[in-house]
Amino acid sequence: MSADHASRRRALRALLAERELDALLVTDLTGIRYLTGFTGSNAALIVSTEDDENETRTVICTDGRYVTQVGEQVPDLRAVIARSSAAHLVTEFGTGSARWGFESHVVTVDERSRWDELGVSVRFVPAPGLVEQLRAVKDEHEIGLLREACGAADRALADLIAAGGLRPGRTEKEVARNLEWRMFEHGADGISFETIVAAGANSAIPHHRPTGAVLAEGDFVKLDFGAQIGGYHSDMTRTYVLSRVADWQRDLYELVLRAQQAGREALAPGVDCAAVDAAARTVIAEAGYADLFLHGLGHGVGLEIHEAPGIGAAATGTLVAGAAVTVEPGVYFSGRGGVRIEDTLVVREHTPELLTLTDKTLTVV
């Protein structure tokens, strides 16, 4: 199965028509990739609302470095070549009294001012978040790539543990680099973000960056990592204990695991995103640790590691079928240690589909 970029553009046109826009000027490179398949570092796209299936008015612009690439990746659209891609599209096609939406959450004030200096008659209308709205619901092609990325991460972690790579005496940096390389060995095109390996007291820092700290017996070791395949990201956190487990560690782990299960079970179409957060947060609050759950429960994941929808106490909106999200509660005792457990899942009509399959039972390695 391949991506159906034309269908995505048709869906965008429906949103433009609802807002009485004649076109959308897309300048966010992730949105351009979603709508066309183009992966270069410089591009702009004008999506015309009036286009029929021949898409004669929808045009992509990039610079001379990508002449071959744009022809290969976007064979179904007209391509023009210019260094200042957005300005060129405005100059060449911004005629008449058209209303063009633009990504006001992406475009800088200076860039927007330069369009006015081009002397075109088109009217620019802020239209933030339209492509992101579409991206929040994954099609089966996207879910397949997410499934592959999650599988690469699962297998990499299993290999790391089987080879004894998570053991006292190694440094956080050594474990992180080893885990990343194993993801590449299992087909990853890249890593989703800088891998977190946090041992001992460092495990209480939610986004700790690996250091030369040495893993020791009795440590919690928190690993937050992901693989990227075909542009799509996985995200998973597992927390282990080295050599021996103390009672407080067991109790803390089981608490976070219960909270994570409650969050997963709350995922369903039509459920408020804030209510999903509350399902997990309530478990932790009732145990007396509300102040030690320091972040939201989760986020959307796809072409970006953090995208819509957000799942937190202040989140707005409701979940829809096809949304890919993380569920990642954590409790952190500063100076002592912490636990986070995270999965990537797809919201389905009935039971959510779990994509990260590594066991979550408390494991002593």
C-alpha positions in Angstrom: 0.0 0.0 0.0 1.3 3.5 -0.9 0.2 6.9 0.4 -2.7 8.4 -1.4 -1.6 12.0 -1.5 -4.3 13.0 -4.0 -7.0 11.9 -1.5 -5.4 14.0 1.2 -5.5 17.1 -1.0 -9.1 16.4 -1.8 -9.9 16.3 1.9 -8.0 19.6 2.4 -10.0 21.2 -0.4 -13.2 20.3 1.5 -11.9 22.2 4.5 -11.0 25.2 2.3 -14.4 25.3 0.7 -16.0 25.4 4.2 -13.9 28.5 4.9 -14.7 30.1 1.5 -11.0 30.1 0.6 -9.8 29.9 -3.0 -6.5 28.2 -2.1 -4.1 27.4 0.8 -0.4 28.3 0.6 1.3 25.5 2.5 4.8 26.3 3.7 5.3 23.8 6.6 7.6 21.1 5.2 5.9 18.3 7.2 2.5 19.3 5.7 4.0 19.4 2.2 5.3 15.9 2.7 1.9 14.7 3.9 0.1 16.3 1.0 2.6 15.4 -1.8 5.3 13.0 -0.6 8.1 15.5 -1.2 10.9 15.3 1.4 13.3 18.1 0.4 14.4 20.9 2.7 12.9 23.8 0.7 9.4 23.9 -0.8 6.0 25.6 -0.9 2.7 24.3 -2.2 -0.4 26.1 -3.4 -3.5 23.9 -3.1 -6.4 25.3 -5.2 -9.9 24.7 -3.9 -11.3 24.7 -7.4 -9.1 21.9 -8.8 -10.7 18.9 -10.4 -8.9 15.6 -10.5 -6.4 16.9 -13.0 -5.2 19.4 -10.4 -4.0 21.9 -12.9 -4.0 24.8 -10.4 -2.2 23.0 -7.6 1.5 23.7 -7.8 4.6 22.8 -5.8 7.7 24.9 -5.9 11.2 24.0 -4.8 14.7 25.0 -5.8 17.2 23.7 -8.3 18.8 21.2 -5.9 15.6 19.1 -6.0 14.7 19.1 -9.7 15.1 15.3 -10.0 13.7 14.6 -6.6 10.5 16.6 -7.0 9.9 14.9 -10.4 10.3 11.5 -8.8 8.4 12.1 -5.5 5.6 14.3 -6.9 4.9 13.1 -10.5 1.2 14.0 -10.3 1.6 17.8 -9.7 3.0 20.7 -11.7 6.4 21.7 -10.3 8.2 25.0 -10.7 11.7 25.8 -9.7 12.6 28.9 -7.7 14.8 29.5 -4.6 12.3 31.6 -2.7 9.5 29.1 -3.1 6.6 30.8 -1.3 7.4 34.2 -2.7 7.5 32.8 -6.2 4.1 31.1 -5.9 2.6 34.3 -4.5 4.1 36.4 -7.4 3.2 33.9 -10.2 -0.2 32.8 -9.1 -1.5 35.5 -6.6 -3.7 37.3 -9.1 -7.2 38.6 -9.0 -9.3 39.0 -5.9 -8.7 35.5 -4.6 -8.7 34.7 -0.9 -5.7 32.5 0.0 -5.3 30.9 3.4 -1.9 30.7 4.8 -0.4 28.8 7.8 -0.3 31.7 10.2 1.1 29.4 12.9 4.1 28.7 10.7 4.8 31.9 8.7 6.9 34.5 10.4 5.9 38.1 10.6 8.8 39.1 8.3 7.8 36.6 5.6 4.2 37.7 5.7 5.3 41.3 5.3 7.4 40.4 2.3 4.3 39.0 0.5 2.6 42.3 0.8 5.6 44.0 -0.8 5.3 41.8 -3.9 2.3 43.9 -5.1 -0.2 41.1 -5.7 -3.9 41.6 -5.3 -4.7 38.3 -3.6 -6.0 38.6 0.0 -4.2 36.5 2.6 -6.4 35.0 5.3 -4.9 33.2 8.4 -5.8 29.5 8.2 -3.8 27.7 10.9 -3.9 24.0 11.6 -5.9 22.8 8.6 -3.3 20.2 7.4 -2.6 19.2 11.0 -6.3 18.6 11.4 -6.2 16.1 8.6 -2.9 14.5 9.9 -4.5 13.8 13.2 -6.4 10.9 11.6 -4.1 8.3 10.2 -5.0 6.2 7.2 -4.0 2.5 7.0 -0.8 3.3 5.1 0.3 5.6 7.9 -0.7 3.1 10.5 1.3 0.4 8.7 4.4 2.6 8.9 3.8 3.4 12.5 3.5 -0.4 13.2 6.8 -1.0 11.4 8.6 1.7 13.4 7.2 0.4 16.7 8.3 -3.1 15.7 11.8 -2.0 15.0 12.0 -0.4 18.4 10.5 -3.4 20.2 13.1 -5.7 18.5 16.0 -3.4 19.2 15.2 -3.4 23.0 14.7 -7.1 23.1 18.2 -7.6 21.4 19.8 -5.1 23.8 18.5 -7.0 26.9 19.2 -10.5 25.4 22.8 -9.4 24.7 23.3 -8.1 28.3 23.5 -4.6 27.1 21.5 -3.3 30.1 23.8 -4.1 33.0 25.7 -2.5 35.9 29.0 -0.9 34.8 27.8 0.5 31.5 27.2 4.2 31.1 23.9 5.8 30.1 25.5 7.1 26.9 26.8 3.6 26.0 23.3 2.1 26.5 21.7 4.8 24.4 24.1 4.5 21.5 23.8 0.7 21.6 20.0 0.9 21.5 20.0 3.4 18.7 22.3 1.3 16.5 20.1 -1.8 17.1 17.1 0.1 15.8 19.0 0.8 12.6 19.8 -2.9 12.4 16.1 -3.6 12.5 15.2 -1.3 9.6 14.9 2.2 11.1 15.7 5.1 8.8 16.5 7.2 11.8 15.7 7.7 15.5 12.5 9.5 16.5 14.4 11.8 19.0 17.4 11.8 21.2 17.2 8.5 23.2 16.7 8.9 26.9 18.6 6.5 29.2 18.2 7.6 32.8 19.7 5.5 35.7 19.3 5.8 39.4 18.4 9.3 40.6 18.5 10.4 37.0 15.4 8.4 36.3 13.4 11.0 38.3 14.2 13.6 35.6 11.5 13.2 33.0 13.6 14.2 29.9 17.1 13.4 31.2 19.8 13.4 28.5 22.2 10.5 28.7 25.5 11.2 30.5 28.6 9.3 31.6 26.7 8.2 34.7 27.4 4.5 35.4 24.5 2.0 35.9 24.6 0.3 39.3 22.8 -2.6 41.0 19.4 -1.6 42.4 19.0 1.3 39.9 15.8 2.1 38.1 16.8 2.5 34.4 14.3 4.4 32.3 14.6 4.1 28.5 12.5 6.4 26.3 13.2 5.9 22.6 11.8 5.4 19.1 12.5 4.4 15.6 11.5 6.3 12.4 10.5 4.5 9.2 9.2 6.2 6.1 9.0 9.4 8.1 6.8 8.0 10.8 7.9 7.9 14.4 7.4 5.4 17.2 7.6 6.3 20.9 8.0 3.9 23.8 9.2 4.1 27.4 10.1 1.1 29.6 11.6 1.2 33.1 13.7 -1.7 34.4 15.5 -2.5 37.7 19.1 -3.7 37.7 19.9 -6.9 39.7 17.6 -6.5 42.6 14.3 -4.6 43.4 13.3 -2.8 46.6 9.8 -2.8 47.9 9.4 0.9 47.2 10.4 0.4 43.6 7.9 -2.5 43.2 5.1 -0.4 44.7 5.9 2.6 42.5 6.2 0.6 39.4 2.9 -1.2 40.0 1.2 2.2 40.6 2.4 3.7 37.3 1.4 0.5 35.5 -2.1 0.7 36.8 -2.3 4.3 35.8 -1.1 3.5 32.3 -3.6 0.7 31.9 -6.4 3.1 33.0 -5.2 5.6 30.4 -5.1 3.0 27.6 -8.6 1.7 28.5 -10.0 5.2 28.3 -9.0 5.6 24.6 -12.1 5.6 22.4 -13.6 7.7 19.7 -15.6 10.6 21.1 -13.9 10.7 24.5 -12.6 14.1 25.6 -8.8 14.2 25.5 -8.8 15.7 29.0 -10.8 12.8 30.3 -8.2 10.3 29.1 -5.6 12.2 31.1 -7.9 12.2 34.1 -8.4 8.4 34.0 -4.7 7.8 34.5 -4.0 10.9 36.7 -6.8 9.9 39.2 -5.0 6.6 39.9 -1.8 8.4 40.8 -3.6 11.1 42.8 -5.5 8.6 44.9 -2.2 7.1 45.9 -1.1 10.6 47.1 1.4 11.4 44.3 -0.5 13.9 42.2 2.3 16.4 42.5 4.8 13.9 41.2 3.1 13.3 37.8 4.8 16.2 36.1 3.5 16.2 32.5 0.6 15.4 30.3 -0.5 11.8 29.7 0.4 11.7 26.0 0.4 13.2 22.5 -0.3 12.4 18.9 2.5 10.8 16.9 3.1 10.5 13.2 5.3 12.4 10.8 6.3 14.4 13.9 7.1 12.9 17.3 4.7 15.4 18.9 1.6 16.3 17.0 -2.2 16.6 17.5 -4.0 15.5 19.6 -2.6 16.5 22.9 -3.7 14.5 25.9 -3.4 16.4 29.1 -5.3 18.0 31.9 -5.9 21.2 29.9 -6.4 19.5 26.6 -9.3 20.4 24.4 -11.2 18.3 21.8 -12.1 14.7 21.6 -10.4 11.6 20.2 -11.3 10.2 16.8 -10.9 6.8 15.3 -7.6 6.6 13.5 -5.7 8.9 15.9 -2.2 7.6 16.9 -1.4 8.6 20.4 0.9 7.8 23.3 -0.1 7.0 26.9 2.8 7.7 29.2 2.2 8.4 32.9 5.1 8.8 35.2 5.9 9.4 38.9 9.2 10.9 39.8 10.9 11.1 43.3 13.5 13.8 42.9 17.0 12.5 44.0 15.8 8.9 44.3 14.2 7.6 41.1 11.2 7.5 38.9 9.1 5.3 36.6 7.5 6.1 33.3 5.7 3.5 31.1 4.7 4.5 27.6 3.0 2.9 24.6 2.0 4.1 21.2 -1.6 3.1 20.3 -4.2 3.7 17.5 -7.7 4.7 18.6 -10.1 2.2 17.1 -13.9 1.9 17.2 -13.7 -0.7 19.9 -10.4 -1.7 21.6 -7.4 0.5 20.8 -4.6 -1.1 18.8 -1.4 -1.4 20.7 1.6 -0.9 18.5 4.5 -1.1 21.1 4.4 -4.7 22.2 7.3 -5.0 24.7 6.2 -6.6 27.9 5.3 -4.1 30.8 5.6 -6.6 33.6 8.2 -5.3 36.2 11.4 -6.8 35.0 14.7 -7.1 36.9 17.7 -7.4 34.5 
